[in-house]
C-alpha cells in the first residue's frame, strides 16, 4: 500500500529517514526490535519503535514488528516483560505491556487505512486487552502485573494505568472498525478514568517523583480540558529545565530525551503547541550522527548518560515530530479533540454485536 506523507515542514526539525534507519538497523530478521545493539527487548518499547518506523514510512518493517508480537504472545495474552536473545530476563507479565499493542495497531491503521492489517492483529489485541482488564480492581485501577508464577501484584502505577487507558481507547476504536462490541472494555475504561481523575491514593505514590506520573494522565486523555492544563502548570517547574529538557525524576539533575518527547505529545494533545515546540527545540540537537538521540544528559555539566543508543528514544522523537508537524494521520492519535469526536460517535452506536464500523 502506498502512503503519501507530508514531510516538507518537518524537514528542518529532524532527519526522519536517518532516525528510522537507526531503528530499522536494530531490527532482527524475526521483526524484534531490541532496546539497543546487543540489548534487551521489552514489548512496550518494541511497539513504540514500530510506531516510529510507521511515522517514517517504514511500513513493511513496522508490520514485521507486529508479527514478532503475534509470534511471542503468551497464551494468557501477556508477554514476558524482557527478553534478550530469546532468553527470558524478566518473567513479570505487565498489564501495561500486554495492552499497548492496541495503540500500535490503531496508529498503523490511522496512517494506512489498512483494515486487513487490523483483522490480522485483532486476536493479538483482544487477548492483550483482556489480560489487562482481568487485573482491574473494583475501584478502577489496574494491578501492574503478575509474576512468573502467575501471582498478581495488586500495586497500581499511575503511569501504567494511564497507558492502559490509552490502550483501551484504541482497542474500542478497533472493535468498531471490525463491527464488534466489547461492553466490558467500555465499562473498564469508565472505571479506570474515574480512578485516574479522582482517586490518586489508589496508585503508588512513590512514583510521583517521576515525570511520567505528571504528564501521562494528560497524554492518555483521562485528564482533559482545564484540569489537564492545570495539572501541567502545577508541576512545570518541578520537572522542566529550560534549555535542557525534562527531568526523569524530580530530584535528580538528569533530563531524558524520551520524557521530553512524550511531554511534547501531551502538550500537543491539549493544543499547547507553542510550549510543545519549545520543548522539542531543546531536544532536536541532542542526537548522534547515526540518527539516534541521547538517552539522557546531566546538567549543568552536560554529560551524556547513559551512552546507550535506544530504539525507543528515537521512536519517541519521531512520534513527537509527527504530532507537531502532522507528518502522518497517525500524529493525531493522542489529540484530545480527535478522541472527543470519536468517542462521542462510539457512544452513539447501538449496543448490538454487529454494528457498522466507522473508520477514521
MARKE-381289 format. One record per residue (C-alpha): x, y, z. Coordinates in nm, 3 decimals. Example, Ala and Ser with C-alpha at 12.3 -4.5 7.8 and 13.67 -1.06 7.14 Angstrom:
BEGIN
@xx=1.230	yy=-0.450	zz=0.780;
@xx=1.367	yy=-0.106	zz=0.714;
end
This chain:
BEGIN
@xx=0.000	yy=0.000	zz=0.000;
@xx=0.138	yy=0.339	zz=-0.096;
@xx=0.108	yy=0.610	zz=0.165;
@xx=0.189	yy=0.973	zz=0.098;
@xx=0.349	yy=1.171	zz=0.376;
@xx=0.359	yy=1.545	zz=0.431;
@xx=0.726	yy=1.580	zz=0.529;
@xx=0.832	yy=1.917	zz=0.397;
@xx=0.751	yy=2.121	zz=0.705;
@xx=0.928	yy=1.872	zz=0.936;
@xx=1.247	yy=1.851	zz=0.730;
@xx=1.429	yy=2.115	zz=0.933;
@xx=1.321	yy=1.963	zz=1.265;
@xx=1.482	yy=1.621	zz=1.225;
@xx=1.603	yy=1.373	zz=0.966;
@xx=1.315	yy=1.126	zz=0.965;
@xx=1.484	yy=0.878	zz=0.735;
@xx=1.813	yy=0.873	zz=0.924;
@xx=1.638	yy=0.815	zz=1.257;
@xx=1.420	yy=0.543	zz=1.103;
@xx=1.734	yy=0.385	zz=0.957;
@xx=1.878	yy=0.365	zz=1.308;
@xx=1.571	yy=0.179	zz=1.437;
@xx=1.548	yy=-0.045	zz=1.131;
@xx=1.916	yy=-0.140	zz=1.161;
@xx=1.847	yy=-0.268	zz=1.514;
@xx=1.553	yy=-0.481	zz=1.397;
@xx=1.623	yy=-0.852	zz=1.375;
@xx=1.503	yy=-1.086	zz=1.098;
@xx=1.221	yy=-1.205	zz=1.327;
@xx=1.087	yy=-0.849	zz=1.348;
@xx=1.206	yy=-0.800	zz=1.706;
@xx=1.336	yy=-0.452	zz=1.791;
@xx=1.564	yy=-0.458	zz=2.096;
@xx=1.642	yy=-0.153	zz=2.306;
@xx=1.989	yy=-0.122	zz=2.159;
@xx=2.260	yy=-0.317	zz=1.985;
@xx=2.302	yy=-0.629	zz=2.197;
@xx=2.040	yy=-0.506	zz=2.443;
@xx=1.721	yy=-0.649	zz=2.584;
@xx=1.374	yy=-0.629	zz=2.430;
@xx=1.057	yy=-0.532	zz=2.608;
@xx=0.728	yy=-0.540	zz=2.417;
@xx=0.607	yy=-0.189	zz=2.514;
@xx=0.916	yy=-0.020	zz=2.377;
@xx=0.908	yy=-0.258	zz=2.082;
@xx=0.559	yy=-0.126	zz=1.996;
@xx=0.678	yy=0.233	zz=2.028;
@xx=0.967	yy=0.157	zz=1.793;
@xx=0.724	yy=0.007	zz=1.541;
@xx=0.515	yy=0.324	zz=1.562;
@xx=0.825	yy=0.532	zz=1.495;
@xx=0.901	yy=0.325	zz=1.187;
@xx=0.547	yy=0.376	zz=1.061;
@xx=0.576	yy=0.754	zz=1.102;
@xx=0.879	yy=0.749	zz=0.873;
@xx=0.703	yy=0.535	zz=0.612;
@xx=0.877	yy=0.209	zz=0.702;
@xx=0.552	yy=0.017	zz=0.690;
@xx=0.696	yy=-0.323	zz=0.599;
@xx=0.936	yy=-0.308	zz=0.891;
@xx=0.659	yy=-0.192	zz=1.123;
@xx=0.430	yy=-0.476	zz=1.017;
@xx=0.713	yy=-0.721	zz=1.071;
@xx=0.750	yy=-0.587	zz=1.425;
@xx=0.384	yy=-0.664	zz=1.495;
@xx=0.441	yy=-1.008	zz=1.350;
@xx=0.702	yy=-1.068	zz=1.620;
@xx=0.445	yy=-0.975	zz=1.884;
@xx=0.199	yy=-1.217	zz=1.726;
@xx=0.453	yy=-1.498	zz=1.746;
@xx=0.569	yy=-1.432	zz=2.103;
@xx=0.241	yy=-1.355	zz=2.282;
@xx=0.176	yy=-1.594	zz=2.569;
@xx=-0.148	yy=-1.796	zz=2.588;
@xx=-0.299	yy=-1.563	zz=2.850;
@xx=-0.248	yy=-1.258	zz=2.627;
@xx=0.062	yy=-1.122	zz=2.800;
@xx=0.429	yy=-1.111	zz=2.709;
@xx=0.738	yy=-1.154	zz=2.923;
@xx=0.849	yy=-0.809	zz=3.035;
@xx=1.200	yy=-0.851	zz=2.898;
@xx=1.393	yy=-1.099	zz=2.687;
@xx=1.744	yy=-1.097	zz=2.547;
@xx=1.839	yy=-1.310	zz=2.252;
@xx=1.527	yy=-1.516	zz=2.308;
@xx=1.602	yy=-1.583	zz=2.675;
@xx=1.360	yy=-1.451	zz=2.937;
@xx=1.529	yy=-1.189	zz=3.156;
@xx=1.218	yy=-1.067	zz=3.337;
@xx=0.926	yy=-1.309	zz=3.375;
@xx=0.690	yy=-1.041	zz=3.505;
@xx=0.373	yy=-1.015	zz=3.295;
@xx=0.284	yy=-0.646	zz=3.294;
@xx=-0.071	yy=-0.524	zz=3.223;
@xx=0.064	yy=-0.211	zz=3.056;
@xx=0.286	yy=-0.414	zz=2.824;
@xx=0.009	yy=-0.658	zz=2.733;
@xx=-0.232	yy=-0.387	zz=2.624;
@xx=-0.012	yy=-0.139	zz=2.437;
@xx=-0.024	yy=-0.339	zz=2.114;
@xx=-0.371	yy=-0.186	zz=2.066;
@xx=-0.218	yy=0.162	zz=2.040;
@xx=0.033	yy=0.041	zz=1.785;
@xx=-0.227	yy=-0.134	zz=1.569;
@xx=-0.463	yy=0.164	zz=1.571;
@xx=-0.175	yy=0.401	zz=1.494;
@xx=-0.080	yy=0.187	zz=1.193;
@xx=-0.440	yy=0.193	zz=1.077;
@xx=-0.463	yy=0.572	zz=1.108;
@xx=-0.159	yy=0.604	zz=0.884;
@xx=-0.251	yy=0.341	zz=0.627;
@xx=-0.626	yy=0.275	zz=0.643;
@xx=-0.534	yy=-0.093	zz=0.613;
@xx=-0.825	yy=-0.294	zz=0.755;
@xx=-0.663	yy=-0.622	zz=0.659;
@xx=-0.379	yy=-0.537	zz=0.896;
@xx=-0.633	yy=-0.469	zz=1.172;
@xx=-0.808	yy=-0.801	zz=1.104;
@xx=-0.480	yy=-0.990	zz=1.117;
@xx=-0.373	yy=-0.849	zz=1.452;
@xx=-0.715	yy=-0.827	zz=1.615;
@xx=-0.671	yy=-1.158	zz=1.804;
@xx=-0.342	yy=-1.027	zz=1.947;
@xx=-0.506	yy=-0.704	zz=2.058;
@xx=-0.808	yy=-0.881	zz=2.204;
@xx=-0.603	yy=-1.119	zz=2.416;
@xx=-0.370	yy=-0.843	zz=2.533;
@xx=-0.655	yy=-0.615	zz=2.638;
@xx=-0.845	yy=-0.896	zz=2.809;
@xx=-0.533	yy=-0.977	zz=3.012;
@xx=-0.503	yy=-0.616	zz=3.131;
@xx=-0.874	yy=-0.585	zz=3.212;
@xx=-0.857	yy=-0.907	zz=3.413;
@xx=-0.620	yy=-0.723	zz=3.650;
@xx=-0.859	yy=-0.432	zz=3.715;
@xx=-0.977	yy=-0.380	zz=4.071;
@xx=-1.338	yy=-0.293	zz=4.153;
@xx=-1.219	yy=0.060	zz=4.235;
@xx=-1.094	yy=0.101	zz=3.878;
@xx=-0.715	yy=0.091	zz=3.895;
@xx=-0.518	yy=-0.175	zz=3.707;
@xx=-0.283	yy=-0.401	zz=3.902;
@xx=0.053	yy=-0.362	zz=3.738;
@xx=0.148	yy=-0.728	zz=3.683;
@xx=0.155	yy=-1.095	zz=3.763;
@xx=0.487	yy=-1.253	zz=3.849;
@xx=0.630	yy=-1.553	zz=3.668;
@xx=0.435	yy=-1.787	zz=3.894;
@xx=0.108	yy=-1.616	zz=3.799;
@xx=0.055	yy=-1.436	zz=4.130;
@xx=-0.099	yy=-1.088	zz=4.097;
@xx=0.088	yy=-0.795	zz=4.246;
@xx=-0.204	yy=-0.564	zz=4.337;
@xx=0.008	yy=-0.248	zz=4.332;
@xx=-0.120	yy=0.000	zz=4.073;
@xx=0.103	yy=0.250	zz=3.894;
@xx=-0.043	yy=0.576	zz=3.767;
@xx=0.173	yy=0.582	zz=3.454;
@xx=0.097	yy=0.219	zz=3.376;
@xx=-0.277	yy=0.255	zz=3.435;
@xx=-0.279	yy=0.570	zz=3.219;
@xx=-0.111	yy=0.377	zz=2.940;
@xx=-0.371	yy=0.100	zz=2.974;
@xx=-0.638	yy=0.370	zz=2.947;
@xx=-0.494	yy=0.480	zz=2.614;
@xx=-0.478	yy=0.119	zz=2.501;
@xx=-0.842	yy=0.062	zz=2.591;
@xx=-0.948	yy=0.366	zz=2.386;
@xx=-0.763	yy=0.237	zz=2.082;
@xx=-0.895	yy=-0.116	zz=2.127;
@xx=-1.253	yy=0.013	zz=2.144;
@xx=-1.199	yy=0.203	zz=1.819;
@xx=-1.072	yy=-0.117	zz=1.660;
@xx=-1.388	yy=-0.301	zz=1.766;
@xx=-1.595	yy=-0.055	zz=1.563;
@xx=-1.375	yy=-0.097	zz=1.259;
@xx=-1.440	yy=-0.471	zz=1.276;
@xx=-1.815	yy=-0.448	zz=1.355;
@xx=-1.762	yy=-0.574	zz=1.710;
@xx=-1.865	yy=-0.461	zz=2.057;
@xx=-1.689	yy=-0.519	zz=2.387;
@xx=-1.910	yy=-0.369	zz=2.664;
@xx=-1.670	yy=-0.496	zz=2.930;
@xx=-1.395	yy=-0.281	zz=2.781;
@xx=-1.621	yy=0.024	zz=2.784;
@xx=-1.700	yy=-0.039	zz=3.149;
@xx=-1.331	yy=-0.086	zz=3.230;
@xx=-1.249	yy=0.241	zz=3.054;
@xx=-1.503	yy=0.438	zz=3.258;
@xx=-1.390	yy=0.288	zz=3.588;
@xx=-1.025	yy=0.347	zz=3.507;
@xx=-1.084	yy=0.711	zz=3.412;
@xx=-1.261	yy=0.777	zz=3.740;
@xx=-0.973	yy=0.624	zz=3.932;
@xx=-0.710	yy=0.827	zz=3.744;
@xx=-0.904	yy=1.153	zz=3.772;
@xx=-1.021	yy=1.148	zz=4.130;
@xx=-0.857	yy=0.876	zz=4.339;
@xx=-0.478	yy=0.931	zz=4.343;
@xx=-0.443	yy=0.731	zz=4.664;
@xx=-0.514	yy=0.414	zz=4.464;
@xx=-0.175	yy=0.444	zz=4.296;
@xx=0.179	yy=0.400	zz=4.423;
@xx=0.270	yy=0.749	zz=4.540;
@xx=0.643	yy=0.672	zz=4.542;
@xx=0.633	yy=0.720	zz=4.166;
@xx=0.515	yy=1.081	zz=4.196;
@xx=0.882	yy=1.183	zz=4.172;
@xx=0.880	yy=1.062	zz=3.811;
@xx=0.773	yy=1.298	zz=3.538;
@xx=0.568	yy=1.031	zz=3.364;
@xx=0.325	yy=1.028	zz=3.658;
@xx=0.283	yy=1.401	zz=3.593;
@xx=0.201	yy=1.406	zz=3.223;
@xx=0.073	yy=1.055	zz=3.142;
@xx=-0.281	yy=1.116	zz=3.274;
@xx=-0.295	yy=1.407	zz=3.026;
@xx=-0.121	yy=1.221	zz=2.744;
@xx=-0.369	yy=0.933	zz=2.761;
@xx=-0.670	yy=1.166	zz=2.773;
@xx=-0.806	yy=1.060	zz=3.111;
@xx=-0.750	yy=1.417	zz=3.234;
@xx=-0.853	yy=1.684	zz=2.985;
@xx=-0.960	yy=2.044	zz=2.939;
@xx=-0.871	yy=2.297	zz=3.206;
@xx=-0.787	yy=2.019	zz=3.451;
@xx=-0.519	yy=1.897	zz=3.211;
@xx=-0.372	yy=2.244	zz=3.170;
@xx=-0.379	yy=2.297	zz=3.543;
@xx=-0.201	yy=1.967	zz=3.601;
@xx=0.072	yy=2.059	zz=3.354;
@xx=0.115	yy=2.407	zz=3.501;
@xx=0.134	yy=2.291	zz=3.863;
@xx=0.442	yy=2.075	zz=3.812;
@xx=0.606	yy=2.255	zz=3.520;
@xx=0.892	yy=2.400	zz=3.724;
@xx=0.932	yy=2.074	zz=3.913;
@xx=1.023	yy=1.879	zz=3.601;
@xx=1.106	yy=2.116	zz=3.315;
@xx=1.462	yy=2.253	zz=3.294;
@xx=1.487	yy=2.543	zz=3.046;
@xx=1.719	yy=2.477	zz=2.752;
@xx=1.786	yy=2.123	zz=2.873;
@xx=1.459	yy=1.932	zz=2.867;
@xx=1.253	yy=1.729	zz=3.113;
@xx=1.376	yy=1.557	zz=3.427;
@xx=1.309	yy=1.187	zz=3.452;
@xx=1.300	yy=1.217	zz=3.833;
@xx=1.220	yy=1.547	zz=4.004;
@xx=1.512	yy=1.542	zz=4.250;
@xx=1.784	yy=1.433	zz=4.007;
@xx=1.995	yy=1.657	zz=3.777;
@xx=1.923	yy=1.444	zz=3.472;
@xx=1.697	yy=1.514	zz=3.176;
@xx=1.590	yy=1.243	zz=2.935;
@xx=1.500	yy=1.275	zz=2.570;
@xx=1.212	yy=1.027	zz=2.572;
@xx=1.035	yy=1.204	zz=2.859;
@xx=1.079	yy=1.538	zz=2.681;
@xx=0.937	yy=1.392	zz=2.360;
@xx=0.638	yy=1.247	zz=2.546;
@xx=0.575	yy=1.581	zz=2.714;
@xx=0.565	yy=1.730	zz=2.363;
@xx=0.297	yy=1.472	zz=2.277;
@xx=0.099	yy=1.559	zz=2.590;
@xx=0.120	yy=1.933	zz=2.519;
@xx=0.013	yy=1.895	zz=2.157;
@xx=-0.275	yy=1.672	zz=2.272;
@xx=-0.425	yy=1.969	zz=2.461;
@xx=-0.341	yy=2.228	zz=2.192;
@xx=-0.043	yy=2.371	zz=2.382;
@xx=0.163	yy=2.378	zz=2.065;
@xx=0.377	yy=2.679	zz=2.149;
@xx=0.518	yy=2.518	zz=2.462;
@xx=0.546	yy=2.185	zz=2.281;
@xx=0.758	yy=2.349	zz=2.012;
@xx=0.989	yy=2.500	zz=2.273;
@xx=1.046	yy=2.161	zz=2.438;
@xx=1.100	yy=1.993	zz=2.102;
@xx=1.360	yy=2.253	zz=2.006;
@xx=1.554	yy=2.170	zz=2.323;
@xx=1.590	yy=1.804	zz=2.225;
@xx=1.623	yy=1.838	zz=1.848;
@xx=2.004	yy=1.868	zz=1.853;
@xx=2.063	yy=1.606	zz=2.122;
@xx=2.143	yy=1.335	zz=1.874;
@xx=2.426	yy=1.135	zz=1.724;
@xx=2.536	yy=1.130	zz=1.363;
@xx=2.360	yy=0.796	zz=1.303;
@xx=2.016	yy=0.950	zz=1.370;
@xx=1.980	yy=0.816	zz=1.726;
@xx=1.918	yy=1.050	zz=2.017;
@xx=2.086	yy=1.087	zz=2.353;
@xx=1.907	yy=0.880	zz=2.611;
@xx=1.980	yy=1.144	zz=2.874;
@xx=2.216	yy=1.419	zz=2.981;
@xx=2.313	yy=1.557	zz=3.320;
@xx=2.300	yy=1.928	zz=3.388;
@xx=2.463	yy=2.172	zz=3.420;
@xx=2.779	yy=1.973	zz=3.340;
@xx=2.635	yy=1.836	zz=3.013;
@xx=2.750	yy=1.474	zz=3.048;
@xx=2.562	yy=1.241	zz=2.813;
@xx=2.447	yy=0.946	zz=3.023;
@xx=2.396	yy=0.666	zz=2.967;
@xx=2.568	yy=0.629	zz=2.633;
@xx=2.331	yy=0.351	zz=2.523;
@xx=2.156	yy=0.438	zz=2.197;
@xx=1.798	yy=0.318	zz=2.235;
@xx=1.540	yy=0.244	zz=1.968;
@xx=1.251	yy=0.371	zz=2.180;
@xx=1.414	yy=0.708	zz=2.244;
@xx=1.448	yy=0.760	zz=1.870;
@xx=1.089	yy=0.647	zz=1.820;
@xx=0.959	yy=0.888	zz=2.084;
@xx=1.120	yy=1.178	zz=1.898;
@xx=0.965	yy=1.061	zz=1.571;
@xx=0.621	yy=1.049	zz=1.734;
@xx=0.667	yy=1.395	zz=1.883;
@xx=0.773	yy=1.534	zz=1.547;
@xx=0.468	yy=1.379	zz=1.384;
@xx=0.234	yy=1.531	zz=1.642;
@xx=0.388	yy=1.877	zz=1.596;
@xx=0.422	yy=1.881	zz=1.218;
@xx=0.138	yy=1.649	zz=1.109;
@xx=0.361	yy=1.428	zz=0.901;
@xx=0.105	yy=1.146	zz=0.900;
@xx=-0.258	yy=1.095	zz=1.008;
@xx=-0.115	yy=0.897	zz=1.298;
@xx=0.006	yy=1.220	zz=1.454;
@xx=-0.342	yy=1.284	zz=1.597;
@xx=-0.358	yy=0.962	zz=1.797;
@xx=-0.310	yy=1.142	zz=2.131;
@xx=-0.512	yy=1.452	zz=2.040;
@xx=-0.796	yy=1.511	zz=2.287;
@xx=-1.024	yy=1.677	zz=2.033;
@xx=-0.984	yy=1.383	zz=1.796;
@xx=-1.082	yy=1.144	zz=2.073;
@xx=-1.375	yy=1.355	zz=2.189;
@xx=-1.521	yy=1.333	zz=1.839;
@xx=-1.452	yy=0.962	zz=1.804;
@xx=-1.575	yy=0.855	zz=2.147;
@xx=-1.895	yy=1.057	zz=2.102;
@xx=-1.960	yy=0.861	zz=1.786;
@xx=-1.868	yy=0.541	zz=1.968;
@xx=-2.126	yy=0.607	zz=2.239;
@xx=-2.392	yy=0.673	zz=1.974;
@xx=-2.356	yy=0.326	zz=1.824;
@xx=-2.634	yy=0.077	zz=1.903;
@xx=-2.546	yy=-0.195	zz=2.156;
@xx=-2.574	yy=-0.491	zz=1.918;
@xx=-2.279	yy=-0.716	zz=1.845;
@xx=-2.272	yy=-0.646	zz=1.472;
@xx=-2.279	yy=-0.272	zz=1.422;
@xx=-2.147	yy=-0.091	zz=1.117;
@xx=-1.780	yy=0.003	zz=1.152;
@xx=-1.682	yy=0.367	zz=1.145;
@xx=-1.334	yy=0.426	zz=1.010;
@xx=-1.121	yy=0.727	zz=1.097;
end
